[in-house]
Amino acid sequence: MSLFDSVRVLGAMARVTAPSILDIARGTLDRQIVDERTRWFGRRVIELLDIRLTVTGAERVPVGGAYVYMGNHQSHLDVPIMYACLPSPTIRMLGKTELFRIPVWGHGLRAAEFIEVDRSNHARAVQSIEVAARLVRDGVSIWLAPEGTRSRDGHIGKLKKGGFHLACATQTPIVPVAIRGTLGILPRGARVMKSGQPVDVTIGTPIHVEGRSIEDLMAEVAAFFVAHVEDGHVTHP
């Protein structure tokens, strides 16, 4: 593992955070700027860590319109990799409230329209879903991890209902996204990143939610994750 690579990734994070904080102070931070910086950060992380990335299925997602992307969660590295490979131009993510408590960083996340989720407070969690729904109706795609936390061993955990309620309430298609390999770069609890690792991302066909039950949708997304992550090879839906 390389401490130097980890420091370089933190440096790249600073390169997008610092100008964004200045833009917030000036009142000039807009969606397009955030889109450009998050995409740059994702591509830069892949470059710095020499990640051997394979992406399958981006062509399955029609351009235009908003989607609720749902991905399994193996590592903090999932986020920049998603920004580098998901096809929608504008994507905001749901994140746990601890991230928003970090001085300066948390303020920047809120200003950039990232959505804070406090799982310990039901009323605030519901408010977060309402914020996400407003963004979706405004054409912004949302990425979330329905497992709610990072996997310790790569196996798929039990999915939570919040994101499915969001998709059904806004009648927004769900796009399942399976990611495999980030656990080997930065597993849960680790502080140093390992470079030169393979990562596979499989983007599924949008799932239309009209007339579907929450339980049925959860089962379909969970099955997609298991098929593309736990079987040890990438298959196609």
C-alpha positions in Angstrom: 0.0 0.0 0.0 1.2 3.5 -0.8 0.9 6.4 1.7 2.2 8.6 -1.1 -0.8 7.7 -3.3 -3.2 8.3 -0.5 -1.7 11.8 0.1 -2.0 12.6 -3.6 -5.7 11.7 -3.6 -6.2 14.0 -0.7 -4.4 16.7 -2.7 -6.8 16.2 -5.6 -9.7 16.5 -3.1 -8.2 19.8 -1.9 -8.0 21.0 -5.5 -11.7 20.8 -6.0 -12.7 21.8 -2.4 -10.6 25.0 -2.1 -12.0 26.8 -5.3 -15.5 25.6 -4.4 -15.3 27.3 -1.0 -14.2 30.5 -2.7 -17.1 30.2 -5.1 -19.5 29.8 -2.2 -18.1 32.9 -0.5 -18.6 34.8 -3.8 -22.0 33.3 -4.5 -20.8 31.9 -7.8 -21.0 28.2 -7.2 -23.5 26.6 -9.6 -24.4 23.1 -10.8 -22.2 23.1 -13.9 -19.1 24.0 -11.9 -19.9 21.3 -9.4 -20.5 18.8 -12.2 -17.1 19.6 -13.8 -15.2 19.4 -10.6 -16.7 16.1 -9.4 -16.0 14.5 -12.8 -12.5 15.8 -12.8 -11.9 14.4 -9.3 -13.3 11.0 -10.2 -11.0 10.7 -13.3 -8.0 12.0 -11.3 -8.5 9.4 -8.5 -8.5 6.7 -11.1 -5.3 8.1 -12.7 -3.5 8.6 -9.4 -4.3 5.1 -8.1 -3.7 3.5 -11.5 -7.1 1.8 -11.2 -7.7 -0.7 -14.0 -11.3 0.3 -14.5 -13.8 -1.6 -16.7 -17.2 -0.1 -17.2 -20.1 -2.0 -18.8 -23.6 -0.9 -19.6 -23.5 2.9 -19.8 -25.2 2.7 -23.2 -28.2 1.2 -21.5 -29.1 4.6 -19.8 -30.9 6.9 -22.3 -29.6 10.5 -22.3 -31.9 13.1 -20.8 -34.1 12.9 -17.7 -33.2 12.1 -14.1 -32.5 8.7 -12.6 -32.1 7.3 -9.1 -28.8 5.4 -9.3 -28.4 2.7 -6.7 -25.0 1.1 -6.1 -23.6 -1.5 -3.7 -21.1 0.0 -1.3 -17.6 -1.4 -0.8 -15.4 1.6 -0.1 -15.1 5.4 0.1 -13.6 5.1 -3.4 -17.0 4.2 -4.8 -18.0 7.8 -4.9 -15.3 9.3 -7.2 -15.4 6.2 -9.4 -19.2 6.7 -9.8 -18.6 10.2 -10.9 -16.1 9.1 -13.4 -18.3 6.5 -15.1 -22.0 7.2 -14.7 -23.6 8.6 -17.8 -25.8 11.3 -16.4 -24.2 14.8 -16.5 -25.6 16.0 -13.2 -25.5 13.7 -10.2 -25.8 14.4 -6.5 -25.3 11.9 -3.7 -26.9 11.1 -0.4 -24.3 11.0 2.4 -24.3 10.2 6.1 -24.5 13.1 8.4 -21.0 12.6 9.8 -19.5 13.8 6.5 -21.4 17.1 6.8 -20.0 17.7 10.3 -16.5 18.1 8.9 -15.5 21.8 9.2 -15.5 23.6 5.8 -16.0 20.3 3.9 -19.5 19.8 5.2 -20.5 23.4 4.3 -19.2 22.8 0.8 -21.2 19.6 0.4 -24.4 21.4 1.3 -23.7 24.3 -1.0 -23.0 21.9 -3.8 -26.5 20.3 -3.3 -25.3 17.0 -1.8 -27.9 15.6 0.5 -27.3 14.9 4.2 -29.0 11.8 5.7 -29.2 11.5 9.5 -30.2 7.8 10.0 -30.6 8.4 13.7 -33.3 10.9 13.3 -36.4 9.7 11.3 -37.9 13.2 10.8 -34.6 14.5 9.4 -34.2 11.4 7.2 -37.6 12.0 5.7 -36.7 15.7 5.1 -33.6 14.5 3.2 -35.7 12.3 0.9 -37.9 15.4 0.3 -34.8 17.4 -0.7 -33.7 14.6 -3.0 -37.2 14.5 -4.6 -37.0 18.3 -5.4 -33.7 17.8 -7.1 -35.0 14.8 -9.1 -38.0 16.9 -10.3 -35.5 19.6 -11.3 -33.7 17.1 -13.6 -30.9 16.1 -11.2 -30.0 12.4 -10.9 -29.4 11.0 -7.4 -26.9 8.3 -6.4 -27.3 6.4 -3.2 -26.2 3.2 -1.5 -29.3 1.3 -0.3 -27.2 -0.9 1.9 -26.6 2.2 4.0 -23.0 1.4 4.9 -19.8 -0.1 3.4 -19.5 -3.9 3.2 -16.8 -5.5 5.3 -16.3 -8.5 3.1 -17.8 -7.7 -0.3 -21.1 -9.4 0.3 -24.3 -7.5 -0.2 -26.1 -6.3 2.9 -29.8 -5.9 3.5 -31.2 -3.0 1.5 -33.0 0.0 3.1 -36.3 1.4 1.7 -35.6 5.1 1.6 -34.2 5.3 -1.9 -37.0 3.1 -3.2 -39.6 5.4 -1.7 -37.8 8.3 -3.4 -38.0 6.6 -6.8 -41.6 5.7 -6.4 -42.8 9.0 -5.1 -41.2 10.8 -8.0 -41.8 8.1 -10.6 -38.1 8.1 -11.4 -36.5 5.0 -13.0 -34.0 3.2 -10.8 -30.6 2.4 -12.4 -28.8 -0.4 -10.5 -25.0 -0.1 -10.5 -22.7 -2.9 -9.3 -19.1 -2.1 -8.3 -16.5 -4.7 -7.5 -12.9 -4.2 -6.6 -12.8 -1.0 -4.5 -12.7 -3.1 -1.4 -9.2 -4.1 -2.4 -8.1 -0.4 -2.7 -9.5 1.0 0.5 -11.4 -1.4 2.7 -13.6 -0.3 5.6 -11.3 0.9 8.4 -8.2 1.3 6.3 -6.4 4.6 5.9 -3.9 3.9 3.2 -5.0 3.1 -0.4 -3.6 0.4 -2.6 -2.8 1.3 -6.2 -2.9 -0.8 -9.4 -6.1 -2.7 -8.6 -8.9 -3.8 -11.0 -12.4 -2.4 -10.6 -15.4 -3.5 -12.5 -18.6 -1.4 -12.8 -21.7 -2.8 -14.3 -24.6 -0.3 -15.1 -28.0 -1.9 -15.4 -31.0 -1.1 -17.6 -33.3 1.5 -16.0 -36.0 -0.1 -13.9 -39.4 1.6 -14.3 -41.2 1.9 -11.0 -44.8 2.4 -12.1 -47.1 -0.2 -10.7 -44.3 -1.9 -8.8 -44.2 -2.5 -5.0 -41.3 -1.4 -2.9 -40.5 -5.0 -1.9 -40.5 -6.1 -5.6 -38.1 -3.3 -6.6 -35.8 -4.1 -3.6 -35.7 -7.7 -4.6 -34.8 -6.9 -8.2 -32.0 -4.5 -7.2 -30.6 -6.8 -4.6 -30.5 -9.7 -7.2 -28.6 -7.4 -9.6 -26.0 -6.7 -7.0 -25.6 -10.3 -6.0 -25.3 -11.4 -9.6 -22.6 -8.9 -10.5 -20.7 -8.7 -7.3 -20.8 -12.0 -5.4 -20.4 -14.4 -8.3 -16.9 -13.2 -9.0 -17.5 -12.3 -12.6 -19.4 -9.7 -14.6 -22.6 -10.9 -16.3 -25.0 -8.9 -18.3 -28.8 -8.5 -17.6 
